[in-house]
Each structure stands twice: as C-alpha cells, then as structure tokens.
Amino acid sequence: MNGAEKQARTIGRARGGRGPRRAPARAAIRVRLVSFRRAEAEIRSVRDAVFGREQRVPRALDWDGADAGCVQALARTADGRAIGVGRLRADGKIGRMAVRRRWRGRGVGARLLRALIAAARRRGLRQVYLHAQLSAAAFYARHGFVARGPRFYEAGIPHVRMVRRLG
C-alpha cells in the first residue's frame, strides 16, 4: 500500500468508515452474453444510471425498441450486481456501451467490447462499427477501431463513427 492509499484509508476511518470504497479486482467481474428479455431489468438499471441520470440522454433516444433483436453483453460483479452493458445489432453496430462510474478504468468496458466483437465474428460479420462519444474515442482506438467521417451529435453529445475490420 502506498502513502496515498494509507492516507485515504486513515481519512476514511476517521470519518467512521472502513476507508475509501474501492471496486474489487478485475477477476471478480463476469461478462456474459444474455437475452434482453431475461436480463432487461439489469440492462435498464445500468443504462438508466449512465445515459439517463449521468448524461441526461432522453429515454426515447436510449430505449429505441431495438434491444430484443440485439446480442446483449452484461458485466456483473462476483455477487451478481450489474455494472456494465453493451449490445451488437445484426448489421454489426456495437452500441449502448455503458459502465457504472465506480467501475470505469477497471477493464469492464474492454471485456464487454471483446465479448461483442467475438459474437460478431461467430456471426460471420466482416466488420463492426460504432458511434463513439468523443470522450471514449481513444478507448475504441486502443481496441482497433478507426475513425471514419466527420464528428456529429447524438443526444447533444459529440460523436464520431468508428470501424473495425474483423480478420
């Protein structure tokens, strides 16, 4: 434990807690492909938290009626709490990637993305694409996506189309 971690733990205890709340290790995260029908409540919980409350995306834009026909990826903690989601449409579009704030930067998004890319390969798709929020474009670039075309806005948030060929 480094000095900053010790200080944070001491401060947390002084306030009556057990130290700062930290998300468990990556190994405790499970990503599974699920049907929307069976996991709808969990998927809605994550997307409503991230897109609805955090980013203020109107419900009508997020809940477009396409989910039942998509491959859904769901990340859960070891104790079963839903922490991240993403979907793959039949045309190869990856979308609705969302990870609860506390779990960002811990590999959850990467694991969701890998699961969706693997699903696309199993379906024989030659490429996948997505509309990346500009703040997440570097994340997708690290996973082999290349920006194509101009920036545009969806739900008032700047985006760029990105494509990845599947070999």
PAPA-104484 format. One record per residue: residue number from 1; residue in one letter; x, y, z of N, C-alpha, C, O in turn. Coordinates in nm, 2 decimals. Layout:
% residues N
SITE    i  aa    n_xx    n_yy    n_zz   ca_xx   ca_yy   ca_zz    c_xx    c_yy    c_zz    o_xx    o_yy    o_zz
SITE  NUM   A       X       Y       Z       X       Y       Z       X       Y       Z       X       Y       Z
...
% end
This chain:
% residues 167
SITE    i  aa    n_xx    n_yy    n_zz   ca_xx   ca_yy   ca_zz    c_xx    c_yy    c_zz    o_xx    o_yy    o_zz
SITE    1   M    0.09   -0.12    0.00    0.00    0.00    0.00    0.09    0.12    0.00    0.18    0.13    0.08
SITE    2   N    0.07    0.22   -0.09    0.15    0.34   -0.10    0.10    0.44    0.00    0.00    0.42    0.07
SITE    3   G    0.17    0.55    0.01    0.14    0.65    0.11    0.00    0.72    0.09   -0.07    0.74    0.18
SITE    4   A   -0.04    0.74   -0.04   -0.17    0.80   -0.07   -0.28    0.70   -0.03   -0.38    0.75    0.03
SITE    5   E   -0.26    0.57   -0.05   -0.36    0.48   -0.01   -0.38    0.47    0.14   -0.49    0.46    0.19
SITE    6   K   -0.26    0.47    0.21   -0.27    0.47    0.36   -0.34    0.60    0.41   -0.42    0.59    0.50
SITE    7   Q   -0.31    0.71    0.35   -0.37    0.84    0.39   -0.52    0.83    0.37   -0.60    0.87    0.46
SITE    8   A   -0.57    0.78    0.25   -0.71    0.77    0.22   -0.78    0.68    0.32   -0.89    0.71    0.36
SITE    9   R   -0.72    0.57    0.35   -0.77    0.47    0.44   -0.79    0.53    0.58   -0.89    0.52    0.65
SITE   10   T   -0.68    0.61    0.62   -0.69    0.67    0.75   -0.80    0.78    0.76   -0.87    0.78    0.85
SITE   11   I   -0.81    0.86    0.65   -0.92    0.96    0.64   -1.05    0.89    0.65   -1.14    0.94    0.72
SITE   12   G   -1.07    0.79    0.57   -1.20    0.71    0.57   -1.23    0.66    0.71   -1.35    0.67    0.75
SITE   13   R   -1.14    0.61    0.78   -1.16    0.56    0.92   -1.20    0.67    1.01   -1.28    0.65    1.10
SITE   14   A   -1.13    0.78    1.00   -1.16    0.90    1.08   -1.30    0.95    1.07   -1.36    1.00    1.16
SITE   15   R   -1.35    0.93    0.95   -1.49    0.97    0.93   -1.59    0.86    0.97   -1.71    0.87    0.95
SITE   16   G   -1.54    0.75    1.02   -1.63    0.65    1.07   -1.65    0.53    0.97   -1.73    0.44    1.00
SITE   17   G   -1.58    0.53    0.86   -1.59    0.43    0.76   -1.47    0.33    0.77   -1.39    0.34    0.86
SITE   18   R   -1.47    0.24    0.68   -1.36    0.14    0.67   -1.26    0.19    0.57   -1.18    0.10    0.52
SITE   19   G   -1.26    0.31    0.53   -1.17    0.36    0.42   -1.24    0.39    0.30   -1.36    0.37    0.29
SITE   20   P   -1.17    0.42    0.19   -1.24    0.46    0.07   -1.30    0.34    0.00   -1.25    0.23    0.02
SITE   21   R   -1.42    0.36   -0.06   -1.48    0.25   -0.13   -1.41    0.22   -0.26   -1.39    0.31   -0.34
SITE   22   R   -1.36    0.10   -0.28   -1.29    0.06   -0.40   -1.36   -0.06   -0.46   -1.41   -0.14   -0.39
SITE   23   A   -1.36   -0.06   -0.59   -1.42   -0.17   -0.66   -1.32   -0.29   -0.65   -1.20   -0.27   -0.65
SITE   24   P   -1.38   -0.41   -0.64   -1.29   -0.53   -0.63   -1.21   -0.55   -0.76   -1.22   -0.48   -0.86
SITE   25   A   -1.12   -0.65   -0.75   -1.03   -0.67   -0.86   -1.10   -0.72   -0.99   -1.22   -0.76   -0.98
SITE   26   R   -1.03   -0.71   -1.10   -1.09   -0.75   -1.23   -1.14   -0.89   -1.23   -1.24   -0.92   -1.30
SITE   27   A   -1.07   -0.98   -1.17   -1.11   -1.12   -1.17   -1.25   -1.14   -1.12   -1.32   -1.24   -1.15
SITE   28   A   -1.30   -1.05   -1.04   -1.44   -1.07   -0.98   -1.55   -1.03   -1.08   -1.67   -1.04   -1.05
SITE   29   I   -1.51   -0.98   -1.20   -1.61   -0.94   -1.30   -1.64   -1.05   -1.39   -1.54   -1.12   -1.44
SITE   30   R   -1.76   -1.08   -1.42   -1.81   -1.18   -1.52   -1.88   -1.11   -1.63   -1.97   -1.03   -1.60
SITE   31   V   -1.85   -1.13   -1.76   -1.92   -1.08   -1.87   -1.98   -1.20   -1.94   -1.92   -1.30   -1.98
SITE   32   R   -2.11   -1.19   -1.97   -2.19   -1.29   -2.04   -2.27   -1.23   -2.14   -2.32   -1.12   -2.13
SITE   33   L   -2.30   -1.31   -2.25   -2.40   -1.27   -2.35   -2.53   -1.32   -2.29   -2.54   -1.43   -2.25
SITE   34   V   -2.63   -1.23   -2.30   -2.76   -1.26   -2.24   -2.87   -1.21   -2.33   -2.85   -1.13   -2.42
SITE   35   S   -2.99   -1.27   -2.31   -3.10   -1.22   -2.39   -3.16   -1.10   -2.32   -3.16   -1.09   -2.20
SITE   36   F   -3.21   -1.00   -2.40   -3.27   -0.88   -2.34   -3.39   -0.92   -2.25   -3.41   -0.86   -2.15
SITE   37   R   -3.47   -1.01   -2.30   -3.59   -1.05   -2.22   -3.55   -1.10   -2.08   -3.62   -1.06   -1.99
SITE   38   R   -3.45   -1.18   -2.07   -3.41   -1.23   -1.94   -3.34   -1.14   -1.85   -3.34   -1.15   -1.73
SITE   39   A   -3.26   -1.04   -1.91   -3.18   -0.95   -1.83   -3.23   -0.81   -1.84   -3.15   -0.71   -1.81
SITE   40   E   -3.35   -0.78   -1.89   -3.39   -0.65   -1.92   -3.38   -0.56   -1.79   -3.33   -0.44   -1.81
SITE   41   A   -3.42   -0.60   -1.68   -3.41   -0.51   -1.56   -3.27   -0.47   -1.53   -3.24   -0.36   -1.49
SITE   42   E   -3.17   -0.56   -1.54   -3.03   -0.53   -1.52   -2.98   -0.43   -1.62   -2.91   -0.34   -1.59
SITE   43   I   -3.01   -0.46   -1.75   -2.97   -0.37   -1.86   -3.02   -0.23   -1.84   -2.95   -0.13   -1.85
SITE   44   R   -3.15   -0.23   -1.81   -3.21   -0.09   -1.79   -3.15   -0.02   -1.67   -3.13    0.10   -1.67
SITE   45   S   -3.12   -0.09   -1.56   -3.06   -0.03   -1.45   -2.93    0.04   -1.48   -2.91    0.15   -1.44
SITE   46   V   -2.84   -0.03   -1.56   -2.71    0.03   -1.59   -2.73    0.14   -1.69   -2.68    0.25   -1.67
SITE   47   R   -2.81    0.12   -1.79   -2.83    0.23   -1.89   -2.90    0.35   -1.84   -2.86    0.46   -1.87
SITE   48   D   -3.00    0.33   -1.75   -3.07    0.44   -1.69   -2.97    0.52   -1.61   -2.98    0.65   -1.60
SITE   49   A   -2.88    0.46   -1.53   -2.79    0.53   -1.45   -2.69    0.61   -1.53   -2.66    0.72   -1.50
SITE   50   V   -2.63    0.54   -1.64   -2.53    0.61   -1.71   -2.59    0.71   -1.81   -2.55    0.83   -1.81
SITE   51   F   -2.67    0.66   -1.90   -2.73    0.75   -2.01   -2.83    0.85   -1.95   -2.83    0.96   -1.99
SITE   52   G   -2.92    0.80   -1.87   -3.03    0.88   -1.82   -2.99    0.98   -1.72   -2.99    1.10   -1.74
SITE   53   R   -2.94    0.93   -1.60   -2.91    1.02   -1.49   -2.78    1.10   -1.51   -2.77    1.22   -1.49
SITE   54   E   -2.68    1.03   -1.55   -2.54    1.09   -1.57   -2.53    1.18   -1.69   -2.49    1.29   -1.68
SITE   55   Q   -2.57    1.13   -1.80   -2.55    1.20   -1.93   -2.68    1.27   -1.98   -2.67    1.35   -2.07
SITE   56   R   -2.79    1.25   -1.91   -2.92    1.31   -1.94   -2.96    1.29   -2.09   -3.02    1.38   -2.15
SITE   57   V   -2.94    1.17   -2.14   -2.99    1.13   -2.27   -3.14    1.10   -2.25   -3.18    1.03   -2.16
SITE   58   P   -3.22    1.16   -2.34   -3.37    1.14   -2.33   -3.40    0.99   -2.34   -3.34    0.92   -2.43
SITE   59   R   -3.49    0.94   -2.26   -3.53    0.79   -2.26   -3.56    0.74   -2.40   -3.53    0.63   -2.44
SITE   60   A   -3.64    0.82   -2.47   -3.68    0.78   -2.61   -3.57    0.76   -2.70   -3.58    0.68   -2.79
SITE   61   L   -3.45    0.83   -2.68   -3.34    0.80   -2.77   -3.26    0.68   -2.72   -3.22    0.60   -2.81
SITE   62   D   -3.25    0.65   -2.60   -3.18    0.54   -2.55   -3.26    0.41   -2.57   -3.21    0.31   -2.63
SITE   63   W   -3.39    0.41   -2.54   -3.47    0.30   -2.55   -3.55    0.30   -2.68   -3.66    0.34   -2.69
SITE   64   D   -3.48    0.26   -2.79   -3.52    0.27   -2.93   -3.60    0.15   -2.98   -3.64    0.15   -3.09
SITE   65   G   -3.63    0.05   -2.89   -3.70   -0.07   -2.93   -3.62   -0.17   -3.00   -3.68   -0.28   -3.04
SITE   66   A   -3.49   -0.15   -3.02   -3.41   -0.25   -3.10   -3.35   -0.36   -3.01   -3.29   -0.45   -3.06
SITE   67   D   -3.36   -0.34   -2.88   -3.28   -0.43   -2.79   -3.31   -0.58   -2.80   -3.22   -0.66   -2.79
SITE   68   A   -3.44   -0.61   -2.82   -3.48   -0.76   -2.83   -3.41   -0.83   -2.95   -3.38   -0.95   -2.94
SITE   69   G   -3.37   -0.75   -3.05   -3.31   -0.82   -3.17   -3.16   -0.81   -3.16   -3.09   -0.84   -3.26
SITE   70   C   -3.10   -0.76   -3.05   -2.96   -0.75   -3.04   -2.90   -0.85   -2.95   -2.96   -0.91   -2.87
SITE   71   V   -2.77   -0.88   -2.97   -2.69   -0.96   -2.88   -2.65   -0.86   -2.77   -2.60   -0.75   -2.79
SITE   72   Q   -2.68   -0.90   -2.64   -2.65   -0.81   -2.53   -2.54   -0.87   -2.45   -2.53   -0.99   -2.42
SITE   73   A   -2.44   -0.79   -2.41   -2.34   -0.83   -2.32   -2.36   -0.76   -2.18   -2.39   -0.64   -2.18
SITE   74   L   -2.35   -0.84   -2.08   -2.38   -0.79   -1.94   -2.26   -0.82   -1.85   -2.22   -0.94   -1.84
SITE   75   A   -2.20   -0.72   -1.78   -2.10   -0.74   -1.69   -2.16   -0.74   -1.55   -2.23   -0.65   -1.51
SITE   76   R   -2.12   -0.84   -1.47   -2.17   -0.85   -1.33   -2.05   -0.86   -1.24   -1.94   -0.92   -1.27
SITE   77   T   -2.07   -0.82   -1.11   -1.97   -0.84   -1.01   -1.99   -0.99   -0.96   -2.08   -1.06   -1.00
SITE   78   A   -1.89   -1.03   -0.88   -1.90   -1.17   -0.83   -2.03   -1.20   -0.75   -2.08   -1.31   -0.75
SITE   79   D   -2.08   -1.09   -0.69   -2.21   -1.11   -0.62   -2.33   -1.08   -0.70   -2.44   -1.08   -0.65
SITE   80   G   -2.31   -1.07   -0.83   -2.42   -1.06   -0.93   -2.48   -0.92   -0.96   -2.58   -0.91   -1.03
SITE   81   R   -2.41   -0.82   -0.91   -2.46   -0.68   -0.94   -2.42   -0.64   -1.09   -2.31   -0.66   -1.13
SITE   82   A   -2.52   -0.59   -1.16   -2.49   -0.55   -1.30   -2.41   -0.42   -1.30   -2.45   -0.32   -1.23
SITE   83   I   -2.30   -0.41   -1.37   -2.21   -0.30   -1.37   -2.18   -0.24   -1.51   -2.13   -0.13   -1.52
SITE   84   G   -2.21   -0.32   -1.61   -2.18   -0.27   -1.75   -2.26   -0.35   -1.85   -2.30   -0.46   -1.83
SITE   85   V   -2.29   -0.28   -1.96   -2.37   -0.34   -2.07   -2.32   -0.29   -2.20   -2.24   -0.19   -2.21
SITE   86   G   -2.36   -0.36   -2.31   -2.33   -0.32   -2.44   -2.42   -0.41   -2.53   -2.46   -0.52   -2.49
SITE   87   R   -2.43   -0.37   -2.66   -2.52   -0.45   -2.75   -2.46   -0.45   -2.89   -2.38   -0.36   -2.93
SITE   88   L   -2.49   -0.56   -2.96   -2.45   -0.57   -3.10   -2.57   -0.60   -3.19   -2.65   -0.69   -3.17
SITE   89   R   -2.59   -0.51   -3.28   -2.70   -0.52   -3.38   -2.66   -0.62   -3.49   -2.54   -0.65   -3.51
SITE   90   A   -2.76   -0.67   -3.56   -2.73   -0.77   -3.67   -2.65   -0.71   -3.78   -2.58   -0.78   -3.85
SITE   91   D   -2.65   -0.58   -3.80   -2.57   -0.51   -3.90   -2.43   -0.48   -3.86   -2.35   -0.43   -3.94
SITE   92   G   -2.39   -0.52   -3.74   -2.26   -0.51   -3.69   -2.23   -0.38   -3.61   -2.12   -0.35   -3.57
SITE   93   K   -2.34   -0.31   -3.58   -2.32   -0.19   -3.50   -2.32   -0.22   -3.35   -2.41   -0.29   -3.30
SITE   94   I   -2.21   -0.19   -3.29   -2.19   -0.20   -3.14   -2.24   -0.07   -3.08   -2.21    0.04   -3.13
SITE   95   G   -2.32   -0.08   -2.97   -2.38    0.04   -2.91   -2.42    0.02   -2.77   -2.41   -0.09   -2.72
SITE   96   R   -2.47    0.12   -2.71   -2.52    0.13   -2.58   -2.42    0.07   -2.48   -2.45    0.01   -2.38
SITE   97   M   -2.29    0.10   -2.51   -2.18    0.06   -2.41   -2.19    0.15   -2.29   -2.18    0.28   -2.31
SITE   98   A   -2.21    0.10   -2.18   -2.22    0.18   -2.05   -2.16    0.10   -1.94   -2.19   -0.02   -1.92
SITE   99   V   -2.08    0.17   -1.86   -2.02    0.11   -1.74   -2.05    0.21   -1.62   -2.03    0.33   -1.63
SITE  100   R   -2.10    0.15   -1.51   -2.12    0.24   -1.39   -1.99    0.31   -1.36   -1.88    0.25   -1.36
SITE  101   R   -2.01    0.43   -1.32   -1.90    0.52   -1.29   -1.79    0.46   -1.20   -1.67    0.47   -1.23
SITE  102   R   -1.83    0.40   -1.09   -1.74    0.34   -1.00   -1.65    0.23   -1.06   -1.54    0.20   -1.01
SITE  103   W   -1.69    0.17   -1.17   -1.62    0.06   -1.23   -1.54    0.10   -1.35   -1.48    0.01   -1.41
SITE  104   R   -1.55    0.22   -1.39   -1.47    0.27   -1.51   -1.32    0.26   -1.48   -1.28    0.28   -1.37
SITE  105   G   -1.24    0.24   -1.59   -1.10    0.23   -1.57   -1.05    0.10   -1.51   -0.93    0.09   -1.47
SITE  106   R   -1.14    0.00   -1.50   -1.10   -0.13   -1.44   -1.11   -0.25   -1.53   -1.12   -0.36   -1.49
SITE  107   G   -1.12   -0.22   -1.66   -1.13   -0.32   -1.76   -1.27   -0.37   -1.80   -1.28   -0.46   -1.88
SITE  108   V   -1.37   -0.32   -1.74   -1.51   -0.37   -1.77   -1.55   -0.34   -1.91   -1.60   -0.43   -1.98
SITE  109   G   -1.52   -0.22   -1.96   -1.56   -0.18   -2.09   -1.48   -0.26   -2.20   -1.54   -0.31   -2.30
SITE  110   A   -1.36   -0.29   -2.17   -1.28   -0.37   -2.26   -1.33   -0.51   -2.27   -1.34   -0.57   -2.38
SITE  111   R   -1.37   -0.57   -2.16   -1.42   -0.70   -2.16   -1.56   -0.71   -2.23   -1.58   -0.81   -2.30
SITE  112   L   -1.64   -0.61   -2.21   -1.77   -0.61   -2.28   -1.74   -0.60   -2.43   -1.80   -0.67   -2.51
SITE  113   L   -1.65   -0.51   -2.47   -1.62   -0.49   -2.61   -1.57   -0.62   -2.68   -1.61   -0.65   -2.79
SITE  114   R   -1.47   -0.68   -2.61   -1.42   -0.81   -2.66   -1.53   -0.91   -2.68   -1.53   -0.99   -2.78
SITE  115   A   -1.62   -0.92   -2.58   -1.73   -1.02   -2.59   -1.82   -0.99   -2.71   -1.86   -1.08   -2.78
SITE  116   L   -1.85   -0.86   -2.74   -1.93   -0.82   -2.85   -1.86   -0.85   -2.99   -1.92   -0.89   -3.08
SITE  117   I   -1.73   -0.82   -2.99   -1.65   -0.85   -3.11   -1.65   -1.00   -3.14   -1.66   -1.04   -3.26
SITE  118   A   -1.63   -1.08   -3.04   -1.63   -1.22   -3.05   -1.76   -1.27   -3.11   -1.77   -1.36   -3.19
SITE  119   A   -1.87   -1.21   -3.06   -2.00   -1.25   -3.10   -2.02   -1.21   -3.25   -2.08   -1.29   -3.33
SITE  120   A   -1.97   -1.10   -3.29   -1.98   -1.06   -3.43   -1.90   -1.16   -3.52   -1.95   -1.19   -3.63
SITE  121   R   -1.78   -1.20   -3.48   -1.70   -1.30   -3.55   -1.78   -1.43   -3.57   -1.79   -1.48   -3.68
SITE  122   R   -1.84   -1.47   -3.46   -1.92   -1.60   -3.46   -2.03   -1.59   -3.56   -2.08   -1.69   -3.62
SITE  123   R   -2.08   -1.47   -3.58   -2.20   -1.45   -3.67   -2.15   -1.43   -3.81   -2.23   -1.40   -3.90
SITE  124   G   -2.02   -1.43   -3.83   -1.96   -1.42   -3.97   -1.95   -1.27   -4.02   -1.94   -1.25   -4.14
SITE  125   L   -1.96   -1.18   -3.93   -1.95   -1.04   -3.97   -1.81   -1.01   -4.01   -1.71   -1.06   -3.95
SITE  126   R   -1.79   -0.93   -4.12   -1.66   -0.89   -4.16   -1.60   -0.76   -4.09   -1.48   -0.74   -4.09
SITE  127   Q   -1.70   -0.68   -4.04   -1.65   -0.56   -3.97   -1.76   -0.53   -3.87   -1.88   -0.57   -3.88
SITE  128   V   -1.72   -0.45   -3.77   -1.82   -0.39   -3.67   -1.79   -0.24   -3.68   -1.69   -0.19   -3.71
SITE  129   Y   -1.89   -0.17   -3.63   -1.88   -0.02   -3.63   -1.96    0.03   -3.51   -2.04   -0.04   -3.45
SITE  130   L   -1.93    0.15   -3.47   -2.00    0.22   -3.36   -1.99    0.37   -3.38   -1.92    0.42   -3.45
SITE  131   H   -2.08    0.43   -3.30   -2.08    0.58   -3.29   -2.02    0.61   -3.15   -2.09    0.60   -3.05
SITE  132   A   -1.89    0.65   -3.15   -1.82    0.67   -3.02   -1.84    0.81   -2.97   -1.82    0.91   -3.05
SITE  133   Q   -1.87    0.82   -2.85   -1.87    0.96   -2.79   -1.72    1.00   -2.80   -1.63    0.92   -2.77
SITE  134   L   -1.70    1.13   -2.83   -1.56    1.17   -2.85   -1.47    1.14   -2.72   -1.35    1.11   -2.74
SITE  135   S   -1.53    1.15   -2.61   -1.46    1.13   -2.48   -1.41    0.98   -2.47   -1.32    0.95   -2.39
SITE  136   A   -1.47    0.89   -2.55   -1.44    0.75   -2.55   -1.37    0.70   -2.68   -1.33    0.58   -2.69
SITE  137   A   -1.34    0.79   -2.77   -1.28    0.75   -2.90   -1.14    0.69   -2.88   -1.11    0.59   -2.95
SITE  138   A   -1.06    0.74   -2.79   -0.93    0.68   -2.77   -0.94    0.54   -2.71   -0.86    0.45   -2.75
SITE  139   F   -1.04    0.51   -2.63   -1.06    0.38   -2.58   -1.09    0.28   -2.70   -1.03    0.18   -2.71
SITE  140   Y   -1.18    0.32   -2.79   -1.21    0.23   -2.90   -1.09    0.22   -3.00   -1.07    0.11   -3.05
SITE  141   A   -1.01    0.33   -3.01   -0.89    0.32   -3.10   -0.79    0.22   -3.04   -0.73    0.14   -3.12
SITE  142   R   -0.78    0.21   -2.91   -0.69    0.11   -2.85   -0.74   -0.03   -2.88   -0.66   -0.13   -2.87
SITE  143   H   -0.86   -0.05   -2.92   -0.92   -0.18   -2.95   -0.93   -0.20   -3.10   -1.01   -0.29   -3.14
SITE  144   G   -0.86   -0.12   -3.18   -0.85   -0.15   -3.32   -0.95   -0.07   -3.40   -0.96   -0.10   -3.52
SITE  145   F   -1.03    0.02   -3.35   -1.13    0.09   -3.42   -1.06    0.22   -3.48   -0.98    0.28   -3.42
SITE  146   V   -1.11    0.25   -3.61   -1.05    0.37   -3.68   -1.17    0.46   -3.71   -1.28    0.42   -3.75
SITE  147   A   -1.14    0.59   -3.68   -1.25    0.69   -3.71   -1.27    0.71   -3.85   -1.18    0.71   -3.93
SITE  148   R   -1.40    0.72   -3.89   -1.44    0.74   -4.03   -1.54    0.85   -4.04   -1.65    0.83   -3.98
SITE  149   G   -1.51    0.95   -4.11   -1.61    1.06   -4.13   -1.60    1.17   -4.03   -1.52    1.17   -3.93
SITE  150   P   -1.69    1.27   -4.04   -1.68    1.39   -3.96   -1.75    1.36   -3.82   -1.82    1.26   -3.80
SITE  151   R   -1.72    1.45   -3.73   -1.79    1.45   -3.60   -1.94    1.48   -3.62   -1.97    1.56   -3.71
SITE  152   F   -2.02    1.43   -3.53   -2.16    1.46   -3.53   -2.22    1.45   -3.39   -2.15    1.41   -3.30
SITE  153   Y   -2.34    1.50   -3.37   -2.40    1.49   -3.24   -2.52    1.39   -3.23   -2.60    1.38   -3.33
SITE  154   E   -2.52    1.32   -3.13   -2.63    1.23   -3.09   -2.67    1.27   -2.95   -2.58    1.27   -2.86
SITE  155   A   -2.79    1.30   -2.92   -2.84    1.33   -2.79   -2.76    1.45   -2.73   -2.74    1.46   -2.61
SITE  156   G   -2.72    1.54   -2.82   -2.64    1.66   -2.77   -2.50    1.63   -2.74   -2.43    1.71   -2.68
SITE  157   I   -2.45    1.51   -2.76   -2.31    1.47   -2.73   -2.23    1.44   -2.85   -2.28    1.37   -2.94
SITE  158   P   -2.11    1.50   -2.86   -2.03    1.48   -2.98   -1.99    1.34   -3.00   -1.94    1.28   -2.91
SITE  159   H   -2.00    1.29   -3.12   -1.96    1.15   -3.16   -1.88    1.15   -3.28   -1.87    1.25   -3.35
SITE  160   V   -1.82    1.03   -3.31   -1.75    1.00   -3.43   -1.78    0.85   -3.47   -1.78    0.77   -3.38
SITE  161   R   -1.80    0.83   -3.60   -1.82    0.69   -3.64   -1.68    0.62   -3.64   -1.59    0.68   -3.69
SITE  162   M   -1.68    0.50   -3.59   -1.55    0.42   -3.59   -1.58    0.28   -3.64   -1.69    0.23   -3.62
SITE  163   V   -1.48    0.23   -3.71   -1.50    0.10   -3.78   -1.38    0.01   -3.74   -1.27    0.06   -3.72
SITE  164   R   -1.41   -0.12   -3.73   -1.30   -0.22   -3.71   -1.33   -0.34   -3.80   -1.44   -0.40   -3.79
SITE  165   R   -1.23   -0.37   -3.88   -1.24   -0.49   -3.96   -1.21   -0.61   -3.88   -1.12   -0.61   -3.79
SITE  166   L   -1.28   -0.72   -3.91   -1.26   -0.84   -3.83   -1.19   -0.94   -3.93   -1.24   -0.97   -4.04
SITE  167   G   -1.07   -0.99   -3.88   -0.99   -1.07   -3.97   -1.01   -1.21   -3.96   -0.95   -1.29   -4.03
% end
